[in-house]
Amino acid sequence: MIEQVENGKIGGQKKKRFKAFSDLLSEGSWITKNLNFFLFLSGIAILYIANGHMADKTIRNINKTTQEIKDLQYEYKTVKSEVMYKSEEAQVEKAAEPLGLKITKDVPQRLQPEKKSE
């Protein structure tokens, strides 16, 4: 091993590999041969990023809609309880007093149809 290092065999192999790689880069032929593949990978990367953004936007819209539904449910329950409270007989009487309306204690009279004379 020491002899190989002294003779430069190991270092020479690394230099040959590095030289071969640098020759590939300097020629540029491998880039032109694989240009379609690089463009394909770039397109997939763009689609991947766009898909992530669309998914985030969809999740935000779902969360917003869910919150709106909850708010509308609370509002519905509040309005329903107010209507139920205001439709009680005692509350209707209180609301009708300023108008001068009162509940009568008299029994309603039944109207009799007139008999036709022949």
C-alpha positions in Angstrom: 0.0 0.0 0.0 2.8 2.4 0.9 4.5 1.6 -2.4 1.3 2.3 -4.3 1.0 5.7 -2.6 4.6 6.5 -3.3 4.3 5.4 -7.0 1.1 7.6 -7.2 -1.2 4.8 -8.3 -4.0 5.6 -5.9 -3.8 9.3 -6.4 -3.6 8.7 -10.1 -6.8 6.7 -10.2 -8.7 9.5 -8.4 -7.2 12.0 -10.8 -8.3 9.9 -13.8 -11.9 9.7 -12.4 -12.0 13.4 -11.7 -10.6 14.1 -15.2 -13.2 11.9 -16.8 -16.0 13.7 -15.0 -14.6 17.1 -15.8 -14.4 16.0 -19.5 -18.1 15.1 -19.4 -19.0 18.4 -18.0 -16.8 20.4 -20.4 -18.2 18.6 -23.4 -21.8 19.2 -22.5 -23.0 16.4 -24.7 -24.6 14.5 -21.8 -26.6 17.6 -20.9 -28.0 17.9 -24.4 -28.7 14.2 -24.5 -30.7 14.3 -21.3 -32.3 17.7 -21.7 -35.8 16.1 -22.2 -35.4 14.3 -18.9 -34.3 17.4 -17.1 -37.3 19.3 -18.5 -39.6 16.5 -17.4 -38.2 16.5 -13.9 -38.6 20.3 -13.8 -42.3 20.0 -14.9 -43.0 17.4 -12.2 -41.4 19.6 -9.6 -43.6 22.6 -10.6 -46.7 20.4 -10.5 -45.7 19.1 -7.1 -45.3 22.6 -5.7 -48.6 23.8 -7.3 -50.4 20.8 -5.9 -49.1 21.6 -2.4 -50.4 25.2 -2.7 -53.8 24.1 -4.0 -54.1 21.6 -1.1 -53.3 24.4 1.4 -55.9 26.7 -0.1 -58.5 23.9 -0.1 -57.8 23.2 3.6 -58.1 26.9 4.4 -61.5 27.1 2.6 -62.8 24.0 4.4 -61.8 25.4 7.8 -63.4 28.8 7.0 -66.6 27.1 5.9 -66.7 24.9 9.0 -66.3 28.0 11.2 -69.1 29.7 9.3 -71.4 26.7 9.8 -70.7 26.7 13.5 -71.5 30.4 13.7 -74.8 29.9 11.8 -75.7 27.0 14.1 -75.2 29.2 17.2 -77.2 32.0 15.6 -80.0 29.6 14.7 -80.2 28.2 18.2 -80.2 31.7 19.7 -83.0 33.0 17.5 -85.0 29.8 18.0 -84.8 30.1 21.8 -85.8 33.8 21.6 -88.9 32.9 19.4 -89.9 30.1 21.8 -89.6 32.5 24.8 -91.5 35.4 23.0 -94.3 33.0 21.9 -95.2 32.0 25.5 -98.7 33.3 26.5 -97.4 35.6 29.3 -94.9 37.2 26.9 -97.6 37.7 24.2 -99.8 39.4 26.8 -96.9 41.8 27.8 -96.3 42.7 24.2 -100.0 43.3 23.5 -100.6 45.6 26.5 -99.2 48.7 24.9 -101.5 48.2 22.0 -104.5 48.1 24.3 -105.2 44.5 23.7 -106.2 42.3 26.6 -107.3 38.7 27.0 -111.0 38.5 27.8 -112.3 36.2 30.4 -115.6 35.8 28.7 -116.4 32.7 26.8 -116.7 33.3 23.0 -120.2 33.4 21.7 -121.2 31.0 18.9 -123.0 32.6 16.0 -126.0 30.8 14.7 -126.7 30.9 11.0 -130.0 32.6 10.1 -132.7 30.3 8.9 -134.0 31.1 5.5 -137.7 31.6 5.3 -139.5 30.1 2.4 
